[in-house]
Amino acid sequence: MKPVAMPLASDADDRALVLATQGGLPLTPQPYHAIAAELGLAPVEVMQRLRSMLARGMIRRIGVVPNHYSIGYTANGMSVWDIDDDAADAVGELIGTLPAVTHCYRRPRQLPLWRYNLFAMVHGRCREEAVDQVAAIAALIESEFPASYRAHEILFSTRILKKTGLRIAG
Amino acid sequence: MTEAHTPAALDATERAIINALQGDFPICDRPYAQAAATLGLSEEELLERLGDLLLRGVLTRFGPMFQIERMGGAFCLAALAVPEARFNAIAAQVNAFPQVAHNYRREHALNMWFVLATESADAIADTARAIEMASGLPVFLFPKEREYFVEMKLRA
């Protein structure tokens, strides 16, 4: 499929920076200098642009992304919740504060196949730990929003099929 | 690419690197030297360790995490209900799309869950249609309506 040719970044040099770094930073003592040389920019400009993209939220963070399984989290569960629409945001805010939860989103239901509207990722060193984390979330929702909770499930991942992250076309 | 599904044998230095560098990697002339200093390592040792962790698949990436939505693009969670006999073939078809950033097998009737990342919001629907054409299966889209929390950091 032909990638859609839309301006991605705010300007061409930002876009070039995304392309040059989306696969990772060079493992050389001066990685920003290496990128600058590749793009024909001054190293100071590359660093300024990256700082600016961080400040504007275009870059969430710069760092390592571990494979969850490799670092011991073999039970990665997507907990999904059917919560009354009126209370969904309040419940989402509450779940999002729990240390066990790494992501929390509201998403549309797909009835009749899919009744859940809140998604919260949990990570355990074994299934029991993840199940306990989800049970604690359920107990919290039921105590704080007793009339709004209807059902939940945990979908454990059993295989990583792909984990490359964002790749825009050059 | 085959991803690891079992815990790796990690030494204390490797755990320290993973725990310290999930964000805030410095932007300066010698960022590895600066990061290494806070870990009590030499620049050379940190570079070697990072290269090794990437090679072993303990790290899937090292670099900037882009928020494509702040650049006019879109992310969207999507799912398929794939017949068991066709699972591997469909996984290969789905993974072949560069717009598919992550893909996981999960235990549910909807057994394949993937994230689409595209350069425009319209391209999500176009990509979903293209995956439906390739696979012959309906793609269920779960666009984010609200984000309450994202802090993808785990202690090694």
Interface residues (C-beta under 8 A of the other chain):
Chain A: M1 P3 V4 M6 P7 L8 A9 S10 D14 V18 T21 Q22 G23 G24 L25 L27 T28 P29 Q30 P31 Y32 H33 P43 M47 L50 R51 M53 L54 R56 G57 M58 I59 R60 R61 I62 G63 V64 V65 P66 N67 H68 Y69 S70 I71 G72 Y73 T74 N76 M78 D89 G92 E93 I95 G96 T97 V101 T102 H103 C104 Y105 R106 R107 P108 Q110 L113 W114 F119 H123 E153 L155 F156 S157 T158 R159 I160 L161 K162 K163 T164 G165 L166 R167 I168 A169
Chain B: M1 E3 A4 H5 T6 P7 A8 L10 R15 I17 I18 L21 Q22 G23 D24 F25 I27 C28 D29 R30 P31 Y32 A33 E43 L47 L50 G51 L53 L54 R56 G57 V58 L59 T60 R61 F62 G63 P64 M65 F66 Q67 I68 R70 M71 G72 G73 L77 A91 V94 N95 F97 P98 Q99 V100 A101 H102 N103 Y104 R105 R106 E107 H108 A109 L110 M112 W113 F114 A117 T118 E119 S120 D122 A123 D126 T127 A130 F140 F142 P143 K144 E145 R146 E147 Y148 F149 V150 E151 M152 K153 L154 R155 A156
